[in-house]
Amino acid sequence: MSSRRSRSSRHSGGSRISEDQINDLVSKLQQLLPELSNRSSDKVSAARVLQDTCNYIRSLHREVDDLSDRLSELLETSDTTQADLIRSLLMQ
């Protein structure tokens, strides 16, 4: 066991996650990523899965921001009845 691992396990208070659990979580993340989900038979490193997960989350944030901006513009340019309808649909 590396000195970093032994130090971190001493500081964790006994709530240590096993390597099998980490591998299982990385596998689950891989299945959620569009670019990697079809590569279940190919071995992908945990570092690659984590990096791709971060990139995917960033892209989702950008997409949400873009959609929010587009919705705001739509609400500003719509008449009151259309804007009220859109707001009511969003509240469901």
N, CA, C and O atoms as a CHARMM CRD file, in Angstrom:
* protein
*
  368
    1    1 MET  N      0.86000  -1.17500   0.00000 PROA 1      0.00000
    2    1 MET  CA     0.00000   0.00000   0.00000 PROA 1      0.00000
    3    1 MET  C      0.90100   1.23100   0.00000 PROA 1      0.00000
    4    1 MET  O      1.88700   1.26700   0.73600 PROA 1      0.00000
    5    2 SER  N      0.59100   2.21000  -0.78700 PROA 2      0.00000
    6    2 SER  CA     1.40900   3.41200  -0.85400 PROA 2      0.00000
    7    2 SER  C      1.27400   4.20600   0.42500 PROA 2      0.00000
    8    2 SER  O      0.31400   4.04100   1.17700 PROA 2      0.00000
    9    3 SER  N      2.25100   5.07200   0.66500 PROA 3      0.00000
   10    3 SER  CA     2.19700   5.88300   1.88800 PROA 3      0.00000
   11    3 SER  C      1.03000   6.84800   1.84000 PROA 3      0.00000
   12    3 SER  O      0.45000   7.17100   2.87700 PROA 3      0.00000
   13    4 ARG  N      0.67300   7.31800   0.63900 PROA 4      0.00000
   14    4 ARG  CA    -0.47300   8.22400   0.53200 PROA 4      0.00000
   15    4 ARG  C     -1.75400   7.49200   0.91700 PROA 4      0.00000
   16    4 ARG  O     -2.58700   8.03500   1.64300 PROA 4      0.00000
   17    5 ARG  N     -1.91100   6.27100   0.43700 PROA 5      0.00000
   18    5 ARG  CA    -3.10300   5.50100   0.77300 PROA 5      0.00000
   19    5 ARG  C     -3.16500   5.19400   2.26000 PROA 5      0.00000
   20    5 ARG  O     -4.23100   5.27700   2.86900 PROA 5      0.00000
   21    6 SER  N     -2.02700   4.84100   2.84700 PROA 6      0.00000
   22    6 SER  CA    -2.06200   4.50700   4.26500 PROA 6      0.00000
   23    6 SER  C     -2.35600   5.74300   5.10000 PROA 6      0.00000
   24    6 SER  O     -3.06000   5.66000   6.10700 PROA 6      0.00000
   25    7 ARG  N     -1.81800   6.89900   4.68800 PROA 7      0.00000
   26    7 ARG  CA    -2.12700   8.13300   5.40100 PROA 7      0.00000
   27    7 ARG  C     -3.59700   8.48300   5.28400 PROA 7      0.00000
   28    7 ARG  O     -4.23300   8.84500   6.27300 PROA 7      0.00000
   29    8 SER  N     -4.14700   8.37700   4.06200 PROA 8      0.00000
   30    8 SER  CA    -5.54800   8.75400   3.87400 PROA 8      0.00000
   31    8 SER  C     -6.47900   7.78000   4.58500 PROA 8      0.00000
   32    8 SER  O     -7.53800   8.18600   5.06200 PROA 8      0.00000
   33    9 SER  N     -6.11300   6.51700   4.66600 PROA 9      0.00000
   34    9 SER  CA    -6.98500   5.57100   5.35900 PROA 9      0.00000
   35    9 SER  C     -6.96800   5.81900   6.85700 PROA 9      0.00000
   36    9 SER  O     -7.97200   5.58400   7.53100 PROA 9      0.00000
   37   10 ARG  N     -5.84000   6.29100   7.39400 PROA 10     0.00000
   38   10 ARG  CA    -5.79800   6.61900   8.81800 PROA 10     0.00000
   39   10 ARG  C     -6.65600   7.83200   9.12800 PROA 10     0.00000
   40   10 ARG  O     -7.26600   7.90800  10.19500 PROA 10     0.00000
   41   11 HSD  N     -6.70800   8.78900   8.19500 PROA 11     0.00000
   42   11 HSD  CA    -7.46100  10.01700   8.41700 PROA 11     0.00000
   43   11 HSD  C     -8.94400   9.85900   8.09600 PROA 11     0.00000
   44   11 HSD  O     -9.74800  10.70500   8.48900 PROA 11     0.00000
   45   12 SER  N     -9.31500   8.81400   7.40600 PROA 12     0.00000
   46   12 SER  CA   -10.70100   8.67300   6.97100 PROA 12     0.00000
   47   12 SER  C    -11.63100   8.17200   8.07300 PROA 12     0.00000
   48   12 SER  O    -12.84900   8.15900   7.89500 PROA 12     0.00000
   49   13 GLY  N    -11.07700   7.76700   9.18800 PROA 13     0.00000
   50   13 GLY  CA   -11.92900   7.31500  10.28300 PROA 13     0.00000
   51   13 GLY  C    -12.57500   5.96700  10.01200 PROA 13     0.00000
   52   13 GLY  O    -13.65200   5.68600  10.53800 PROA 13     0.00000
   53   14 GLY  N    -11.94700   5.13800   9.21200 PROA 14     0.00000
   54   14 GLY  CA   -12.46300   3.80800   8.96900 PROA 14     0.00000
   55   14 GLY  C    -13.49100   3.70600   7.85200 PROA 14     0.00000
   56   14 GLY  O    -13.89800   2.59400   7.51700 PROA 14     0.00000
   57   15 SER  N    -13.92100   4.79100   7.27200 PROA 15     0.00000
   58   15 SER  CA   -14.90900   4.72300   6.18600 PROA 15     0.00000
   59   15 SER  C    -14.16400   4.63300   4.86200 PROA 15     0.00000
   60   15 SER  O    -14.18300   5.56300   4.05500 PROA 15     0.00000
   61   16 ARG  N    -13.52200   3.52500   4.65800 PROA 16     0.00000
   62   16 ARG  CA   -12.68500   3.32100   3.48900 PROA 16     0.00000
   63   16 ARG  C    -13.47900   2.62500   2.40100 PROA 16     0.00000
   64   16 ARG  O    -14.23600   1.69400   2.67200 PROA 16     0.00000
   65   17 ILE  N    -13.30300   3.07700   1.18000 PROA 17     0.00000
   66   17 ILE  CA   -13.98800   2.46000   0.04400 PROA 17     0.00000
   67   17 ILE  C    -13.02000   1.47100  -0.60200 PROA 17     0.00000
   68   17 ILE  O    -11.83300   1.75700  -0.75900 PROA 17     0.00000
   69   18 SER  N    -13.53800   0.32000  -0.96700 PROA 18     0.00000
   70   18 SER  CA   -12.67600  -0.72000  -1.53300 PROA 18     0.00000
   71   18 SER  C    -12.39900  -0.45000  -3.00700 PROA 18     0.00000
   72   18 SER  O    -13.11200   0.30400  -3.66900 PROA 18     0.00000
   73   19 GLU  N    -11.36300  -1.07800  -3.48900 PROA 19     0.00000
   74   19 GLU  CA   -11.01400  -0.93900  -4.90100 PROA 19     0.00000
   75   19 GLU  C    -12.13400  -1.48000  -5.79700 PROA 19     0.00000
   76   19 GLU  O    -12.39600  -0.93400  -6.86900 PROA 19     0.00000
   77   20 ASP  N    -12.79100  -2.55300  -5.35100 PROA 20     0.00000
   78   20 ASP  CA   -13.91700  -3.09700  -6.11300 PROA 20     0.00000
   79   20 ASP  C    -15.06600  -2.09300  -6.19800 PROA 20     0.00000
   80   20 ASP  O    -15.70000  -1.95500  -7.24500 PROA 20     0.00000
   81   21 GLN  N    -15.33100  -1.39600  -5.09500 PROA 21     0.00000
   82   21 GLN  CA   -16.38300  -0.38300  -5.10200 PROA 21     0.00000
   83   21 GLN  C    -16.03100   0.76400  -6.05200 PROA 21     0.00000
   84   21 GLN  O    -16.88600   1.26200  -6.78500 PROA 21     0.00000
   85   22 ILE  N    -14.77700   1.16800  -6.02800 PROA 22     0.00000
   86   22 ILE  CA   -14.33100   2.22900  -6.94300 PROA 22     0.00000
   87   22 ILE  C    -14.49300   1.77600  -8.38400 PROA 22     0.00000
   88   22 ILE  O    -14.99600   2.52600  -9.22000 PROA 22     0.00000
   89   23 ASN  N    -14.07400   0.56600  -8.67500 PROA 23     0.00000
   90   23 ASN  CA   -14.19700   0.04300 -10.04200 PROA 23     0.00000
   91   23 ASN  C    -15.66100  -0.02700 -10.46500 PROA 23     0.00000
   92   23 ASN  O    -15.99500   0.27300 -11.61100 PROA 23     0.00000
   93   24 ASP  N    -16.52800  -0.42300  -9.54000 PROA 24     0.00000
   94   24 ASP  CA   -17.95800  -0.49200  -9.83700 PROA 24     0.00000
   95   24 ASP  C    -18.52100   0.90100 -10.13800 PROA 24     0.00000
   96   24 ASP  O    -19.29500   1.07100 -11.08000 PROA 24     0.00000
   97   25 LEU  N    -18.13400   1.88600  -9.34200 PROA 25     0.00000
   98   25 LEU  CA   -18.60800   3.25800  -9.55600 PROA 25     0.00000
   99   25 LEU  C    -18.08400   3.83400 -10.87500 PROA 25     0.00000
  100   25 LEU  O    -18.81500   4.52000 -11.59000 PROA 25     0.00000
  101   26 VAL  N    -16.83500   3.55700 -11.19000 PROA 26     0.00000
  102   26 VAL  CA   -16.26300   4.01800 -12.46200 PROA 26     0.00000
  103   26 VAL  C    -16.99300   3.36300 -13.62500 PROA 26     0.00000
  104   26 VAL  O    -17.26600   4.01300 -14.63400 PROA 26     0.00000
  105   27 SER  N    -17.30800   2.09200 -13.48900 PROA 27     0.00000
  106   27 SER  CA   -18.05900   1.38800 -14.52800 PROA 27     0.00000
  107   27 SER  C    -19.44600   1.99800 -14.72400 PROA 27     0.00000
  108   27 SER  O    -19.91000   2.15500 -15.85300 PROA 27     0.00000
  109   28 LYS  N    -20.10200   2.34100 -13.61300 PROA 28     0.00000
  110   28 LYS  CA   -21.42300   2.97100 -13.70400 PROA 28     0.00000
  111   28 LYS  C    -21.33100   4.34000 -14.36500 PROA 28     0.00000
  112   28 LYS  O    -22.19000   4.70000 -15.17100 PROA 28     0.00000
  113   29 LEU  N    -20.29600   5.10500 -14.03100 PROA 29     0.00000
  114   29 LEU  CA   -20.09600   6.40000 -14.69100 PROA 29     0.00000
  115   29 LEU  C    -19.88900   6.21200 -16.19100 PROA 29     0.00000
  116   29 LEU  O    -20.45000   6.95300 -16.99800 PROA 29     0.00000
  117   30 GLN  N    -19.08700   5.22600 -16.55600 PROA 30     0.00000
  118   30 GLN  CA   -18.81200   4.95700 -17.96100 PROA 30     0.00000
  119   30 GLN  C    -20.09500   4.66800 -18.72200 PROA 30     0.00000
  120   30 GLN  O    -20.24200   5.09500 -19.86700 PROA 30     0.00000
  121   31 GLN  N    -21.01900   3.95400 -18.11000 PROA 31     0.00000
  122   31 GLN  CA   -22.28700   3.62200 -18.75700 PROA 31     0.00000
  123   31 GLN  C    -23.15300   4.85400 -18.96600 PROA 31     0.00000
  124   31 GLN  O    -23.99300   4.87100 -19.86600 PROA 31     0.00000
  125   32 LEU  N    -22.96400   5.88500 -18.15100 PROA 32     0.00000
  126   32 LEU  CA   -23.75900   7.10900 -18.26000 PROA 32     0.00000
  127   32 LEU  C    -23.23400   8.07900 -19.31300 PROA 32     0.00000
  128   32 LEU  O    -23.95700   8.97400 -19.75000 PROA 32     0.00000
  129   33 LEU  N    -21.99800   7.90600 -19.71500 PROA 33     0.00000
  130   33 LEU  CA   -21.38700   8.82900 -20.66600 PROA 33     0.00000
  131   33 LEU  C    -21.65800   8.39400 -22.10000 PROA 33     0.00000
  132   33 LEU  O    -21.32700   7.27100 -22.48100 PROA 33     0.00000
  133   34 PRO  N    -22.25700   9.27600 -22.89800 PROA 34     0.00000
  134   34 PRO  CA   -22.59600   8.90600 -24.27600 PROA 34     0.00000
  135   34 PRO  C    -21.39400   8.41300 -25.08300 PROA 34     0.00000
  136   34 PRO  O    -21.51300   7.45600 -25.84800 PROA 34     0.00000
  137   35 GLU  N    -20.25000   9.05300 -24.91800 PROA 35     0.00000
  138   35 GLU  CA   -19.07300   8.67400 -25.71300 PROA 35     0.00000
  139   35 GLU  C    -18.47200   7.33800 -25.28800 PROA 35     0.00000
  140   35 GLU  O    -17.83900   6.66100 -26.09800 PROA 35     0.00000
  141   36 LEU  N    -18.66000   6.95600 -24.04700 PROA 36     0.00000
  142   36 LEU  CA   -18.02600   5.74000 -23.53900 PROA 36     0.00000
  143   36 LEU  C    -18.98200   4.58500 -23.29600 PROA 36     0.00000
  144   36 LEU  O    -18.53800   3.45600 -23.08900 PROA 36     0.00000
  145   37 SER  N    -20.28000   4.84200 -23.31500 PROA 37     0.00000
  146   37 SER  CA   -21.23200   3.79200 -22.96400 PROA 37     0.00000
  147   37 SER  C    -21.22300   2.62700 -23.94600 PROA 37     0.00000
  148   37 SER  O    -21.54400   1.50000 -23.56800 PROA 37     0.00000
  149   38 ASN  N    -20.86400   2.87800 -25.18300 PROA 38     0.00000
  150   38 ASN  CA   -20.83300   1.81200 -26.18700 PROA 38     0.00000
  151   38 ASN  C    -19.52700   1.03000 -26.16600 PROA 38     0.00000
  152   38 ASN  O    -19.36100   0.07800 -26.92900 PROA 38     0.00000
  153   39 ARG  N    -18.60700   1.42100 -25.30500 PROA 39     0.00000
  154   39 ARG  CA   -17.28900   0.79200 -25.27100 PROA 39     0.00000
  155   39 ARG  C    -17.13400  -0.11200 -24.05900 PROA 39     0.00000
  156   39 ARG  O    -16.04300  -0.21000 -23.49800 PROA 39     0.00000
  157   40 SER  N    -18.21200  -0.77500 -23.64800 PROA 40     0.00000
  158   40 SER  CA   -18.16300  -1.59000 -22.43000 PROA 40     0.00000
  159   40 SER  C    -17.14800  -2.72900 -22.53900 PROA 40     0.00000
  160   40 SER  O    -16.58600  -3.15400 -21.52900 PROA 40     0.00000
  161   41 SER  N    -16.91100  -3.22300 -23.74800 PROA 41     0.00000
  162   41 SER  CA   -15.95600  -4.31500 -23.89600 PROA 41     0.00000
  163   41 SER  C    -14.51800  -3.79700 -23.90400 PROA 41     0.00000
  164   41 SER  O    -13.59100  -4.53700 -23.57600 PROA 41     0.00000
  165   42 ASP  N    -14.32800  -2.53400 -24.27600 PROA 42     0.00000
  166   42 ASP  CA   -12.99600  -1.94900 -24.27900 PROA 42     0.00000
  167   42 ASP  C    -12.64400  -1.47700 -22.87000 PROA 42     0.00000
  168   42 ASP  O    -13.48600  -0.91700 -22.16700 PROA 42     0.00000
  169   43 LYS  N    -11.41900  -1.70100 -22.47300 PROA 43     0.00000
  170   43 LYS  CA   -10.96600  -1.25200 -21.15800 PROA 43     0.00000
  171   43 LYS  C    -10.60700   0.22100 -21.26200 PROA 43     0.00000
  172   43 LYS  O     -9.73900   0.60900 -22.04500 PROA 43     0.00000
  173   44 VAL  N    -11.28100   1.03000 -20.46900 PROA 44     0.00000
  174   44 VAL  CA   -11.02100   2.46400 -20.41900 PROA 44     0.00000
  175   44 VAL  C    -10.52100   2.77300 -19.01600 PROA 44     0.00000
  176   44 VAL  O    -11.08000   2.29000 -18.03100 PROA 44     0.00000
  177   45 SER  N     -9.47800   3.57100 -18.92700 PROA 45     0.00000
  178   45 SER  CA    -8.90700   3.86400 -17.61700 PROA 45     0.00000
  179   45 SER  C     -9.87400   4.68800 -16.77800 PROA 45     0.00000
  180   45 SER  O    -10.70000   5.43700 -17.30000 PROA 45     0.00000
  181   46 ALA  N     -9.75000   4.53000 -15.47300 PROA 46     0.00000
  182   46 ALA  CA   -10.58700   5.29100 -14.54200 PROA 46     0.00000
  183   46 ALA  C    -10.33400   6.78300 -14.72100 PROA 46     0.00000
  184   46 ALA  O    -11.26400   7.58500 -14.63300 PROA 46     0.00000
  185   47 ALA  N     -9.09100   7.15800 -14.96900 PROA 47     0.00000
  186   47 ALA  CA    -8.76800   8.57300 -15.17200 PROA 47     0.00000
  187   47 ALA  C     -9.51400   9.12300 -16.38300 PROA 47     0.00000
  188   47 ALA  O    -10.02800  10.24100 -16.34600 PROA 47     0.00000
  189   48 ARG  N     -9.57000   8.33900 -17.45000 PROA 48     0.00000
  190   48 ARG  CA   -10.27900   8.77000 -18.66400 PROA 48     0.00000
  191   48 ARG  C    -11.77600   8.91800 -18.38100 PROA 48     0.00000
  192   48 ARG  O    -12.39700   9.88800 -18.81700 PROA 48     0.00000
  193   49 VAL  N    -12.35400   7.96400 -17.65800 PROA 49     0.00000
  194   49 VAL  CA   -13.77500   8.02600 -17.32600 PROA 49     0.00000
  195   49 VAL  C    -14.06100   9.26600 -16.47900 PROA 49     0.00000
  196   49 VAL  O    -15.04400   9.96700 -16.71900 PROA 49     0.00000
  197   50 LEU  N    -13.21500   9.53700 -15.49900 PROA 50     0.00000
  198   50 LEU  CA   -13.42300  10.70600 -14.63800 PROA 50     0.00000
  199   50 LEU  C    -13.26700  12.00300 -15.42100 PROA 50     0.00000
  200   50 LEU  O    -14.05300  12.93300 -15.23600 PROA 50     0.00000
  201   51 GLN  N    -12.25300  12.08000 -16.30100 PROA 51     0.00000
  202   51 GLN  CA   -12.05700  13.28400 -17.11100 PROA 51     0.00000
  203   51 GLN  C    -13.23800  13.49600 -18.05100 PROA 51     0.00000
  204   51 GLN  O    -13.73900  14.61300 -18.17800 PROA 51     0.00000
  205   52 ASP  N    -13.68200  12.43500 -18.70500 PROA 52     0.00000
  206   52 ASP  CA   -14.83000  12.54500 -19.61000 PROA 52     0.00000
  207   52 ASP  C    -16.10800  12.90800 -18.85100 PROA 52     0.00000
  208   52 ASP  O    -16.95900  13.62900 -19.37400 PROA 52     0.00000
  209   53 THR  N    -16.24200  12.41100 -17.62100 PROA 53     0.00000
  210   53 THR  CA   -17.39500  12.76400 -16.80400 PROA 53     0.00000
  211   53 THR  C    -17.38900  14.25500 -16.49900 PROA 53     0.00000
  212   53 THR  O    -18.42100  14.91700 -16.61500 PROA 53     0.00000
  213   54 CYS  N    -16.24900  14.78100 -16.11400 PROA 54     0.00000
  214   54 CYS  CA   -16.14000  16.22500 -15.84300 PROA 54     0.00000
  215   54 CYS  C    -16.46600  17.03300 -17.09700 PROA 54     0.00000
  216   54 CYS  O    -17.19900  18.02000 -17.02500 PROA 54     0.00000
  217   55 ASN  N    -15.93100  16.62300 -18.23400 PROA 55     0.00000
  218   55 ASN  CA   -16.20400  17.33200 -19.49300 PROA 55     0.00000
  219   55 ASN  C    -17.68400  17.28200 -19.84900 PROA 55     0.00000
  220   55 ASN  O    -18.25600  18.27000 -20.30800 PROA 55     0.00000
  221   56 TYR  N    -18.29300  16.13200 -19.63600 PROA 56     0.00000
  222   56 TYR  CA   -19.71300  15.97500 -19.95500 PROA 56     0.00000
  223   56 TYR  C    -20.57700  16.86000 -19.05900 PROA 56     0.00000
  224   56 TYR  O    -21.52600  17.49100 -19.52400 PROA 56     0.00000
  225   57 ILE  N    -20.24200  16.90000 -17.78400 PROA 57     0.00000
  226   57 ILE  CA   -20.99000  17.75600 -16.85400 PROA 57     0.00000
  227   57 ILE  C    -20.85100  19.21700 -17.25500 PROA 57     0.00000
  228   57 ILE  O    -21.82700  19.96700 -17.22800 PROA 57     0.00000
  229   58 ARG  N    -19.63100  19.62800 -17.63000 PROA 58     0.00000
  230   58 ARG  CA   -19.43100  21.01000 -18.09400 PROA 58     0.00000
  231   58 ARG  C    -20.28200  21.30300 -19.32900 PROA 58     0.00000
  232   58 ARG  O    -20.88400  22.37100 -19.43300 PROA 58     0.00000
  233   59 SER  N    -20.33000  20.35800 -20.25700 PROA 59     0.00000
  234   59 SER  CA   -21.12500  20.58300 -21.47100 PROA 59     0.00000
  235   59 SER  C    -22.61400  20.64500 -21.14500 PROA 59     0.00000
  236   59 SER  O    -23.34500  21.41700 -21.76700 PROA 59     0.00000
  237   60 LEU  N    -23.07600  19.85500 -20.18900 PROA 60     0.00000
  238   60 LEU  CA   -24.47500  19.91800 -19.77000 PROA 60     0.00000
  239   60 LEU  C    -24.78800  21.27400 -19.12800 PROA 60     0.00000
  240   60 LEU  O    -25.85600  21.84400 -19.34700 PROA 60     0.00000
  241   61 HSD  N    -23.84500  21.77600 -18.33600 PROA 61     0.00000
  242   61 HSD  CA   -24.04400  23.10600 -17.73900 PROA 61     0.00000
  243   61 HSD  C    -24.15200  24.17600 -18.82500 PROA 61     0.00000
  244   61 HSD  O    -25.00900  25.05700 -18.74600 PROA 61     0.00000
  245   62 ARG  N    -23.29000  24.10000 -19.83200 PROA 62     0.00000
  246   62 ARG  CA   -23.35900  25.06900 -20.93700 PROA 62     0.00000
  247   62 ARG  C    -24.68700  24.95700 -21.66900 PROA 62     0.00000
  248   62 ARG  O    -25.28800  25.96900 -22.03000 PROA 62     0.00000
  249   63 GLU  N    -25.14500  23.73300 -21.88800 PROA 63     0.00000
  250   63 GLU  CA   -26.42100  23.52200 -22.57500 PROA 63     0.00000
  251   63 GLU  C    -27.58900  24.08200 -21.76500 PROA 63     0.00000
  252   63 GLU  O    -28.49300  24.70200 -22.32400 PROA 63     0.00000
  253   64 VAL  N    -27.56900  23.86400 -20.46300 PROA 64     0.00000
  254   64 VAL  CA   -28.62000  24.40500 -19.59600 PROA 64     0.00000
  255   64 VAL  C    -28.59900  25.93300 -19.63900 PROA 64     0.00000
  256   64 VAL  O    -29.65100  26.56700 -19.73300 PROA 64     0.00000
  257   65 ASP  N    -27.41500  26.52000 -19.57200 PROA 65     0.00000
  258   65 ASP  CA   -27.30300  27.98400 -19.64600 PROA 65     0.00000
  259   65 ASP  C    -27.83800  28.50800 -20.97000 PROA 65     0.00000
  260   65 ASP  O    -28.55800  29.50600 -21.00500 PROA 65     0.00000
  261   66 ASP  N    -27.48500  27.83200 -22.05800 PROA 66     0.00000
  262   66 ASP  CA   -27.95800  28.24800 -23.37800 PROA 66     0.00000
  263   66 ASP  C    -29.48300  28.14100 -23.47100 PROA 66     0.00000
  264   66 ASP  O    -30.13800  29.06000 -23.96300 PROA 66     0.00000
  265   67 LEU  N    -30.04000  27.04400 -23.00900 PROA 67     0.00000
  266   67 LEU  CA   -31.49300  26.87200 -23.05000 PROA 67     0.00000
  267   67 LEU  C    -32.20000  27.88800 -22.15600 PROA 67     0.00000
  268   67 LEU  O    -33.27300  28.38600 -22.49600 PROA 67     0.00000
  269   68 SER  N    -31.59700  28.18600 -21.03000 PROA 68     0.00000
  270   68 SER  CA   -32.17500  29.19400 -20.13400 PROA 68     0.00000
  271   68 SER  C    -32.18600  30.56600 -20.80200 PROA 68     0.00000
  272   68 SER  O    -33.17100  31.29900 -20.71400 PROA 68     0.00000
  273   69 ASP  N    -31.08800  30.90600 -21.46800 PROA 69     0.00000
  274   69 ASP  CA   -31.03000  32.18400 -22.19600 PROA 69     0.00000
  275   69 ASP  C    -32.07100  32.22800 -23.30600 PROA 69     0.00000
  276   69 ASP  O    -32.75200  33.23500 -23.49400 PROA 69     0.00000
  277   70 ARG  N    -32.18500  31.13100 -24.03300 PROA 70     0.00000
  278   70 ARG  CA   -33.16000  31.08900 -25.12800 PROA 70     0.00000
  279   70 ARG  C    -34.58300  31.19900 -24.60200 PROA 70     0.00000
  280   70 ARG  O    -35.42000  31.86400 -25.21100 PROA 70     0.00000
  281   71 LEU  N    -34.86200  30.55500 -23.48100 PROA 71     0.00000
  282   71 LEU  CA   -36.18600  30.63600 -22.87600 PROA 71     0.00000
  283   71 LEU  C    -36.47100  32.05900 -22.40200 PROA 71     0.00000
  284   71 LEU  O    -37.57700  32.56500 -22.58900 PROA 71     0.00000
  285   72 SER  N    -35.49000  32.69800 -21.79800 PROA 72     0.00000
  286   72 SER  CA   -35.67100  34.08900 -21.35600 PROA 72     0.00000
  287   72 SER  C    -35.99000  35.00100 -22.52800 PROA 72     0.00000
  288   72 SER  O    -36.87600  35.85200 -22.44300 PROA 72     0.00000
  289   73 GLU  N    -35.25300  34.81500 -23.63700 PROA 73     0.00000
  290   73 GLU  CA   -35.52600  35.60800 -24.83300 PROA 73     0.00000
  291   73 GLU  C    -36.92800  35.34500 -25.36100 PROA 73     0.00000
  292   73 GLU  O    -37.62600  36.27400 -25.76600 PROA 73     0.00000
  293   74 LEU  N    -37.33500  34.09800 -25.35800 PROA 74     0.00000
  294   74 LEU  CA   -38.66500  33.73600 -25.83400 PROA 74     0.00000
  295   74 LEU  C    -39.74100  34.37900 -24.97400 PROA 74     0.00000
  296   74 LEU  O    -40.72800  34.90500 -25.49000 PROA 74     0.00000
  297   75 LEU  N    -39.54600  34.33600 -23.66200 PROA 75     0.00000
  298   75 LEU  CA   -40.52800  34.93300 -22.75400 PROA 75     0.00000
  299   75 LEU  C    -40.59800  36.45200 -22.91700 PROA 75     0.00000
  300   75 LEU  O    -41.66700  37.04600 -22.77100 PROA 75     0.00000
  301   76 GLU  N    -39.46000  37.07600 -23.21900 PROA 76     0.00000
  302   76 GLU  CA   -39.43800  38.52200 -23.40500 PROA 76     0.00000
  303   76 GLU  C    -40.14200  38.94600 -24.69000 PROA 76     0.00000
  304   76 GLU  O    -40.75800  40.01000 -24.74400 PROA 76     0.00000
  305   77 THR  N    -40.04900  38.11100 -25.72400 PROA 77     0.00000
  306   77 THR  CA   -40.62200  38.48500 -27.02500 PROA 77     0.00000
  307   77 THR  C    -42.04200  37.97500 -27.21900 PROA 77     0.00000
  308   77 THR  O    -42.71100  38.35300 -28.18000 PROA 77     0.00000
  309   78 SER  N    -42.50500  37.12300 -26.31700 PROA 78     0.00000
  310   78 SER  CA   -43.86100  36.57700 -26.44300 PROA 78     0.00000
  311   78 SER  C    -44.86900  37.55000 -25.86500 PROA 78     0.00000
  312   78 SER  O    -44.55600  38.37300 -25.00500 PROA 78     0.00000
  313   79 ASP  N    -46.09900  37.42700 -26.36900 PROA 79     0.00000
  314   79 ASP  CA   -47.15100  38.23000 -25.74100 PROA 79     0.00000
  315   79 ASP  C    -47.48200  37.61200 -24.37900 PROA 79     0.00000
  316   79 ASP  O    -47.03000  36.51000 -24.06700 PROA 79     0.00000
  317   80 THR  N    -48.24800  38.30400 -23.59800 PROA 80     0.00000
  318   80 THR  CA   -48.54500  37.90300 -22.22400 PROA 80     0.00000
  319   80 THR  C    -49.19500  36.52900 -22.14500 PROA 80     0.00000
  320   80 THR  O    -48.85700  35.73400 -21.26800 PROA 80     0.00000
  321   81 THR  N    -50.12300  36.24300 -23.05100 PROA 81     0.00000
  322   81 THR  CA   -50.82100  34.95300 -23.02500 PROA 81     0.00000
  323   81 THR  C    -49.83900  33.81100 -23.29100 PROA 81     0.00000
  324   81 THR  O    -49.85100  32.80200 -22.58600 PROA 81     0.00000
  325   82 GLN  N    -48.99000  33.97200 -24.30900 PROA 82     0.00000
  326   82 GLN  CA   -48.00700  32.92300 -24.61300 PROA 82     0.00000
  327   82 GLN  C    -47.00700  32.75900 -23.46900 PROA 82     0.00000
  328   82 GLN  O    -46.66000  31.64000 -23.09200 PROA 82     0.00000
  329   83 ALA  N    -46.55200  33.87700 -22.92600 PROA 83     0.00000
  330   83 ALA  CA   -45.59000  33.81000 -21.82700 PROA 83     0.00000
  331   83 ALA  C    -46.20500  33.12400 -20.61100 PROA 83     0.00000
  332   83 ALA  O    -45.54600  32.32000 -19.95100 PROA 83     0.00000
  333   84 ASP  N    -47.46700  33.43700 -20.31300 PROA 84     0.00000
  334   84 ASP  CA   -48.14400  32.78700 -19.19600 PROA 84     0.00000
  335   84 ASP  C    -48.29000  31.28500 -19.43300 PROA 84     0.00000
  336   84 ASP  O    -48.12800  30.48600 -18.51100 PROA 84     0.00000
  337   85 LEU  N    -48.59400  30.90900 -20.66600 PROA 85     0.00000
  338   85 LEU  CA   -48.71700  29.49600 -21.01000 PROA 85     0.00000
  339   85 LEU  C    -47.37400  28.78000 -20.82200 PROA 85     0.00000
  340   85 LEU  O    -47.32500  27.69000 -20.25200 PROA 85     0.00000
  341   86 ILE  N    -46.30600  29.38500 -21.29300 PROA 86     0.00000
  342   86 ILE  CA   -44.97400  28.78400 -21.14900 PROA 86     0.00000
  343   86 ILE  C    -44.61800  28.64300 -19.67900 PROA 86     0.00000
  344   86 ILE  O    -44.12100  27.59800 -19.25900 PROA 86     0.00000
  345   87 ARG  N    -44.86600  29.68200 -18.89200 PROA 87     0.00000
  346   87 ARG  CA   -44.56500  29.62100 -17.45200 PROA 87     0.00000
  347   87 ARG  C    -45.37600  28.52300 -16.77000 PROA 87     0.00000
  348   87 ARG  O    -44.85900  27.81400 -15.90800 PROA 87     0.00000
  349   88 SER  N    -46.64600  28.38100 -17.15300 PROA 88     0.00000
  350   88 SER  CA   -47.47500  27.34700 -16.52800 PROA 88     0.00000
  351   88 SER  C    -46.97000  25.95200 -16.89700 PROA 88     0.00000
  352   88 SER  O    -47.01200  25.04000 -16.07100 PROA 88     0.00000
  353   89 LEU  N    -46.49700  25.78200 -18.12100 PROA 89     0.00000
  354   89 LEU  CA   -45.93900  24.49300 -18.52900 PROA 89     0.00000
  355   89 LEU  C    -44.66200  24.17900 -17.77300 PROA 89     0.00000
  356   89 LEU  O    -44.39800  23.02600 -17.43000 PROA 89     0.00000
  357   90 LEU  N    -43.87700  25.20500 -17.51600 PROA 90     0.00000
  358   90 LEU  CA   -42.63500  24.99400 -16.78300 PROA 90     0.00000
  359   90 LEU  C    -42.86700  24.62300 -15.32000 PROA 90     0.00000
  360   90 LEU  O    -42.04800  23.94000 -14.70700 PROA 90     0.00000
  361   91 MET  N    -43.96700  25.07200 -14.77900 PROA 91     0.00000
  362   91 MET  CA   -44.27100  24.80500 -13.38100 PROA 91     0.00000
  363   91 MET  C    -44.81600  23.40200 -13.13300 PROA 91     0.00000
  364   91 MET  O    -44.90900  22.98200 -11.98000 PROA 91     0.00000
  365   92 GLN  N    -45.17500  22.67500 -14.17100 PROA 92     0.00000
  366   92 GLN  CA   -45.74100  21.32600 -14.01800 PROA 92     0.00000
  367   92 GLN  C    -44.69300  20.32500 -13.65100 PROA 92     0.00000
  368   92 GLN  O    -44.99800  19.14400 -13.48500 PROA 92     0.00000
